[in-house]
Amino acid sequence: MFKRRLGRSDIEVSALGLGCWAMGGPWEWLEKDGSKSPSGWSGVNDAESIRAIHYALDMGINFFDTAANYGCGHSERVLAKALTKRRDKVIVATKFGYLVDETNKTVTETDEVVARIRQECDDSLRRLNTDYIDLYQFHVDDYPAEKAGEVRDVLESLVKDGKIRWYGWSTDNPEGARAFAQGPHCTAIQHWLNMIGGVTEILTLCDELDQASINRSPLAMGTLTGKFTSDTTFPEDDVRHIWDMHRERPTLNRRRVSEVREYFTGIGDLRTLSQIALAWIWTRHPRTIPIPGFRTLAQVKENIAAMDFGLLNDEQMKKIDEIFGRTQ
């Protein structure tokens, strides 16, 4: 088990966190015109989720990332149940910024982001069954950077009130991330990063502004596990149902993933594709903290085992960049 500092805070977390999106189960995104689309994951079992979290805790994992969106509060409630009598041993991160309907299992945008922050925080505290949130993250990726200060000021007041310890923004927008990080208790930028790609400028900002780089979708929603084919389908209540597995980009990425597998097999490296993908992130930058999602205990075991193999070497990193068409 190795650890990393959570940005400018004094918090030390396991270099691997658990992402709790899938754990929330099915829910829907509600557009303003009334149309809906699946945004959760099917085939989730709460008892299995709790077993997986308990295993992770026993193995030294202490960082768990959820959101009010995930299952419209269900993920937060399951996490609370799993952490009973162990809350003081972990770092809990959750997110806010959308209108969550727990009864109808829908999430939609709201024009009252700033006005709702305190109520959303109280709702998450209730569902998480805790008195404080270690890392409270703004979930609206494309929120205007020029308005970020209003959100940041409310979060600073929540720190003063003892309801949150630190905060961050889940965004791939460098301008917004920079504006947010001007707050003294902003300590993390959550952003998309995996072998397929990511915004390099965000990593540069993490160094400049002393922020943790929390990496969502480190396995590209399963693409980097090598388990999907052009014939793969998903249930209608699963967010991946709306994927078109026959499009050019998914096909290209599956081919690249196969090339990575062949290369590592050829050099006698016994890591699974998931473990290679996680090691790539750790090696990519010393501030990175990947948070792969999970639905089963087996997935959590495999991901945690990636830590036993350690980082990749320069030749391996160069080969992966070559396969994905990048230059370092």
C-alpha positions as CSV (number, residue, x, y, z in Angstrom):
1,M,0.0,0.0,0.0
2,F,1.4,3.4,-0.9
3,K,-0.1,6.8,-0.2
4,R,-0.3,10.3,-1.5
5,R,-1.0,13.7,0.0
6,L,-4.3,15.2,-0.9
7,G,-3.2,18.4,-2.5
8,R,-2.4,21.3,-0.1
9,S,-4.1,19.6,2.8
10,D,-2.4,17.6,5.4
11,I,-4.5,14.6,4.5
12,E,-2.8,11.4,3.4
13,V,-4.8,9.0,1.3
14,S,-4.2,5.6,-0.3
15,A,-3.0,6.2,-3.8
16,L,-6.0,4.2,-5.0
17,G,-9.5,5.3,-4.1
18,L,-12.8,3.6,-4.7
19,G,-15.2,5.4,-7.1
20,C,-18.8,4.8,-6.0
21,W,-20.7,5.9,-9.1
22,A,-21.6,2.3,-10.2
23,M,-22.5,1.4,-6.6
24,G,-25.5,3.8,-6.8
25,G,-27.3,1.6,-9.3
26,P,-29.7,2.9,-12.0
27,W,-30.9,6.5,-12.2
28,E,-31.8,8.9,-15.0
29,W,-30.6,12.2,-16.3
30,L,-33.6,14.5,-16.9
31,E,-33.4,17.1,-19.6
32,K,-35.3,20.4,-19.3
33,D,-37.5,19.3,-22.2
34,G,-38.6,16.2,-20.1
35,S,-36.5,13.6,-22.0
36,K,-34.5,11.1,-20.0
37,S,-31.4,9.0,-20.5
38,P,-29.8,6.3,-18.3
39,S,-27.0,7.6,-16.1
40,G,-26.4,4.9,-13.6
41,W,-25.3,1.3,-13.7
42,S,-27.3,-1.9,-13.7
43,G,-26.6,-5.2,-12.0
44,V,-25.6,-3.6,-8.7
45,N,-26.0,-5.5,-5.4
46,D,-25.8,-3.5,-2.1
47,A,-24.5,-6.4,-0.1
48,E,-21.8,-7.0,-2.6
49,S,-20.9,-3.3,-2.6
50,I,-20.5,-3.4,1.2
51,R,-18.4,-6.6,1.1
52,A,-16.1,-4.9,-1.5
53,I,-15.8,-1.7,0.7
54,H,-15.0,-3.8,3.8
55,Y,-12.3,-5.7,1.9
56,A,-10.8,-2.4,0.7
57,L,-10.8,-1.0,4.2
58,D,-9.0,-4.2,5.5
59,M,-6.4,-3.8,2.8
60,G,-5.7,-0.2,3.7
61,I,-7.8,1.8,1.2
62,N,-9.0,4.9,3.0
63,F,-10.4,7.1,0.2
64,F,-13.9,6.8,-1.1
65,D,-15.4,9.1,-3.8
66,T,-19.2,9.4,-4.2
67,A,-21.8,12.0,-5.2
68,A,-25.3,13.1,-4.5
69,N,-26.1,12.1,-8.2
70,Y,-25.1,8.5,-7.9
71,G,-28.3,6.6,-7.6
72,C,-29.9,9.8,-6.4
73,G,-28.4,9.5,-3.0
74,H,-28.3,5.7,-2.9
75,S,-24.5,5.5,-3.3
76,E,-24.0,7.8,-0.3
77,R,-26.4,5.8,1.9
78,V,-24.7,2.5,1.0
79,L,-21.3,4.0,1.7
80,A,-22.6,5.2,5.1
81,K,-23.8,1.7,6.0
82,A,-20.4,0.2,4.9
83,L,-18.5,2.7,7.0
84,T,-20.5,2.2,10.2
85,K,-18.1,2.4,13.2
86,R,-15.2,3.1,10.8
87,R,-15.9,6.6,9.7
88,D,-13.0,8.1,11.5
89,K,-10.6,5.8,9.6
90,V,-11.5,7.1,6.1
91,I,-11.6,10.1,3.8
92,V,-15.0,10.6,2.3
93,A,-15.4,12.7,-0.8
94,T,-18.8,13.6,-2.3
95,K,-20.2,16.1,-4.9
96,F,-22.9,18.6,-5.4
97,G,-24.3,21.0,-8.0
98,Y,-27.4,19.3,-9.5
99,L,-31.0,18.9,-8.6
100,V,-31.5,15.4,-7.2
101,D,-34.9,13.8,-7.0
102,E,-34.4,10.9,-4.6
103,T,-38.0,9.7,-5.1
104,N,-38.1,9.6,-8.9
105,K,-34.5,8.7,-9.3
106,T,-33.7,11.7,-11.6
107,V,-31.1,14.3,-11.8
108,T,-31.3,17.6,-13.7
109,E,-29.5,20.9,-14.0
110,T,-30.5,23.9,-11.8
111,D,-30.1,27.6,-12.2
112,E,-29.8,28.0,-8.4
113,V,-26.5,26.3,-7.9
114,V,-25.1,28.8,-5.3
115,A,-28.4,29.2,-3.4
116,R,-28.7,25.4,-3.0
117,I,-25.2,24.5,-1.8
118,R,-25.9,24.6,1.9
119,Q,-29.1,22.5,1.6
120,E,-27.2,20.0,-0.7
121,C,-24.4,19.7,1.9
122,D,-26.9,19.0,4.6
123,D,-28.6,16.4,2.5
124,S,-25.3,14.6,1.8
125,L,-24.4,14.8,5.5
126,R,-27.7,13.1,6.3
127,R,-27.4,10.4,3.7
128,L,-23.7,9.7,4.7
129,N,-24.7,9.7,8.4
130,T,-21.8,11.9,9.3
131,D,-21.1,15.3,10.8
132,Y,-18.5,16.4,8.2
133,I,-17.4,15.8,4.7
134,D,-13.6,15.5,4.1
135,L,-13.7,16.6,0.5
136,Y,-16.7,18.4,-1.0
137,Q,-16.5,18.7,-4.8
138,F,-18.4,20.8,-7.2
139,H,-19.9,18.5,-9.8
140,V,-20.8,20.8,-12.6
141,D,-18.0,20.4,-15.1
142,D,-18.9,23.3,-17.5
143,Y,-19.9,25.9,-14.9
144,P,-18.7,29.4,-16.0
145,A,-15.3,30.1,-14.6
146,E,-16.2,33.7,-14.0
147,K,-18.9,32.6,-11.6
148,A,-16.7,30.1,-9.7
149,G,-15.9,32.6,-7.0
150,E,-19.5,32.6,-5.7
151,V,-19.4,28.9,-5.3
152,R,-16.0,29.0,-3.7
153,D,-17.1,31.6,-1.2
154,V,-20.0,29.4,0.0
155,L,-17.6,26.4,0.4
156,E,-15.2,28.5,2.4
157,S,-18.1,29.3,4.8
158,L,-18.9,25.6,5.0
159,V,-15.3,25.0,6.1
160,K,-15.6,27.7,8.7
161,D,-18.8,26.0,10.0
162,G,-17.1,22.6,10.3
163,K,-19.4,20.9,7.8
164,I,-16.6,20.3,5.3
165,R,-12.8,20.1,5.7
166,W,-11.7,20.8,2.1
167,Y,-13.2,21.2,-1.3
168,G,-12.5,20.8,-5.0
169,W,-14.0,20.8,-8.5
170,S,-14.7,17.9,-10.8
171,T,-13.9,19.6,-14.1
172,D,-11.7,19.3,-17.2
173,N,-11.7,23.1,-17.6
174,P,-8.3,24.5,-16.6
175,E,-9.6,28.1,-16.4
176,G,-12.3,27.1,-14.0
177,A,-9.9,24.9,-11.9
178,R,-7.5,27.8,-11.6
179,A,-10.2,30.2,-10.4
180,F,-11.4,27.7,-7.8
181,A,-8.0,26.9,-6.5
182,Q,-7.6,30.5,-5.4
183,G,-9.6,29.5,-2.3
184,P,-7.4,28.6,0.6
185,H,-9.2,25.3,1.3
186,C,-9.4,24.1,-2.3
187,T,-7.2,21.0,-2.5
188,A,-8.2,18.8,-5.4
189,I,-9.1,18.8,-9.1
190,Q,-11.0,15.8,-10.2
191,H,-10.6,15.2,-13.9
192,W,-10.7,12.6,-16.7
193,L,-7.4,10.8,-17.1
194,N,-6.5,7.4,-18.4
195,M,-4.4,5.7,-21.0
196,I,-6.7,6.9,-23.8
197,G,-6.2,10.6,-22.9
198,G,-6.8,13.6,-20.6
199,V,-6.1,17.3,-20.3
200,T,-2.4,17.6,-19.6
201,E,-2.8,21.2,-18.6
202,I,-4.8,20.1,-15.5
203,L,-1.8,18.1,-14.3
204,T,0.4,21.2,-14.7
205,L,-2.1,23.2,-12.7
206,C,-2.0,20.6,-9.9
207,D,1.7,21.2,-9.6
208,E,1.5,24.9,-9.8
209,L,-1.5,25.3,-7.4
210,D,-0.6,22.4,-5.0
211,Q,-3.8,20.4,-5.9
212,A,-4.4,16.6,-5.8
213,S,-5.2,15.1,-9.2
214,I,-8.2,12.8,-8.6
215,N,-8.7,10.7,-11.7
216,R,-12.2,9.8,-12.7
217,S,-12.8,7.0,-15.3
218,P,-9.3,5.6,-15.0
219,L,-10.5,2.4,-16.8
220,A,-12.6,4.4,-19.3
221,M,-15.8,2.9,-18.0
222,G,-14.4,-0.6,-18.6
223,T,-12.9,-0.1,-22.0
224,L,-9.4,-0.4,-20.6
225,T,-10.2,-3.8,-19.0
226,G,-10.3,-5.4,-22.4
227,K,-13.6,-7.1,-21.6
228,F,-15.7,-5.3,-24.3
229,T,-16.1,-6.4,-27.9
230,S,-18.1,-5.0,-30.8
231,D,-20.9,-7.4,-29.8
232,T,-21.1,-6.1,-26.2
233,T,-24.5,-4.8,-25.1
234,F,-25.8,-3.3,-21.9
235,P,-29.3,-3.2,-20.2
236,E,-31.5,-0.3,-21.0
237,D,-31.1,1.1,-17.5
238,D,-27.3,1.2,-17.8
239,V,-25.4,4.4,-18.8
240,R,-23.3,2.3,-21.2
241,H,-26.5,1.3,-23.1
242,I,-26.3,4.5,-25.1
243,W,-22.8,3.7,-26.3
244,D,-22.3,2.8,-29.9
245,M,-19.8,0.0,-29.7
246,H,-19.4,-0.1,-33.5
247,R,-18.3,3.5,-33.9
248,E,-14.8,4.2,-35.1
249,R,-13.3,5.5,-31.8
250,P,-14.4,2.6,-29.6
251,T,-13.2,0.1,-32.2
252,L,-9.8,1.9,-32.4
253,N,-9.4,1.9,-28.6
254,R,-10.3,-1.8,-28.3
255,R,-7.6,-2.5,-30.8
256,R,-5.1,-0.4,-28.9
257,V,-6.0,-2.1,-25.7
258,S,-5.3,-5.5,-27.3
259,E,-1.9,-4.2,-28.4
260,V,-1.1,-3.2,-24.9
261,R,-2.0,-6.7,-23.6
262,E,0.2,-8.3,-26.3
263,Y,3.1,-6.1,-25.4
264,F,3.0,-6.8,-21.7
265,T,2.5,-10.5,-22.3
266,G,5.5,-10.5,-24.6
267,I,7.8,-9.0,-21.9
268,G,6.6,-11.3,-19.2
269,D,4.7,-8.7,-17.2
270,L,1.8,-10.5,-15.4
271,R,-0.4,-7.5,-14.8
272,T,-3.9,-7.5,-16.0
273,L,-5.1,-4.7,-18.3
274,S,-6.8,-3.0,-15.4
275,Q,-3.6,-3.1,-13.4
276,I,-1.6,-1.7,-16.3
277,A,-4.1,1.1,-16.7
278,L,-3.9,2.1,-13.0
279,A,-0.1,1.8,-13.0
280,W,0.1,4.1,-16.0
281,I,-1.8,6.8,-14.1
282,W,0.4,6.5,-11.0
283,T,3.5,6.7,-13.2
284,R,2.1,9.6,-15.3
285,H,2.3,12.0,-12.4
286,P,3.1,11.8,-8.6
287,R,-0.1,13.7,-7.6
288,T,-2.5,11.3,-9.3
289,I,-5.1,9.3,-7.3
290,P,-7.2,7.1,-9.6
291,I,-10.7,6.1,-8.4
292,P,-11.9,3.1,-10.4
293,G,-15.5,2.2,-10.1
294,F,-16.7,-1.3,-9.0
295,R,-19.7,-3.5,-8.9
296,T,-18.1,-6.6,-7.4
297,L,-15.6,-7.7,-4.8
298,A,-13.5,-9.3,-7.5
299,Q,-13.0,-6.0,-9.3
300,V,-11.9,-4.3,-6.1
301,K,-9.4,-7.1,-5.4
302,E,-7.9,-6.9,-8.9
303,N,-7.6,-3.1,-8.7
304,I,-6.0,-3.1,-5.2
305,A,-3.5,-5.8,-6.4
306,A,-2.3,-3.3,-9.0
307,M,-0.4,-1.6,-6.1
308,D,1.7,-4.7,-5.5
309,F,3.2,-4.4,-9.0
310,G,4.3,-0.8,-8.5
311,L,5.0,1.8,-11.3
312,L,5.8,1.2,-14.9
313,N,9.3,1.8,-16.3
314,D,10.2,4.4,-19.0
315,E,10.2,1.8,-21.8
316,Q,6.7,0.6,-20.8
317,M,5.3,4.2,-20.7
318,K,6.9,5.0,-24.0
319,K,5.4,1.9,-25.6
320,I,1.9,2.7,-24.3
321,D,2.1,6.3,-25.6
322,E,3.3,4.9,-29.0
323,I,0.3,2.5,-29.1
324,F,-2.2,5.4,-28.3
325,G,-0.5,7.7,-30.8
326,R,1.0,10.1,-28.4
327,T,4.4,11.7,-28.1
328,Q,5.8,12.4,-24.6
